[in-house]
Amino acid sequence: MNSDEIRKALEIIKEPITVNCIEYKYFDQENYNKLLNVYENCLWFANNLEQINLTIKILAKEKQELIDYLKEEIKLCKKAQVIALKNKMIEQIGNFNLRIATYEEILSKIEKSDE
């Protein structure tokens, strides 16, 4: 049903029906007003549903972009960590080379003094 059909149905419900000279009402005015409020609230939600869905899609996209960004940052941090470890190794190798050179120098002095 579209909005006009629902409005017409609500108007029909509002009008009393006469059967065998007895008048029947579906709703009194207070209950009719409540029904009308329910309809208008439903209509408001239905009209806003598209905007809500669009907002949800935008938020989902932003969430995925944030997840992707964080994954990239984690990868970069891991790469930086590996590079730092390699640099630390290079530094230690350099230290070992210095030690070797020092030990060779000491050994050379010891050998010269033995001669």
Secondary structure, DSSP 8 states (H G I E B T S, - for coil): --HHHHHHHHHHHHS-EEETTEEE-SS-HHHHHHHHHHHHHHHHHHHHHHHHHHHHHHHHHHHHHHHHHHHHHHHHHHHHHHHHHHHHHHHHHHHHHHHHHHHHHHHHHHHHHH-
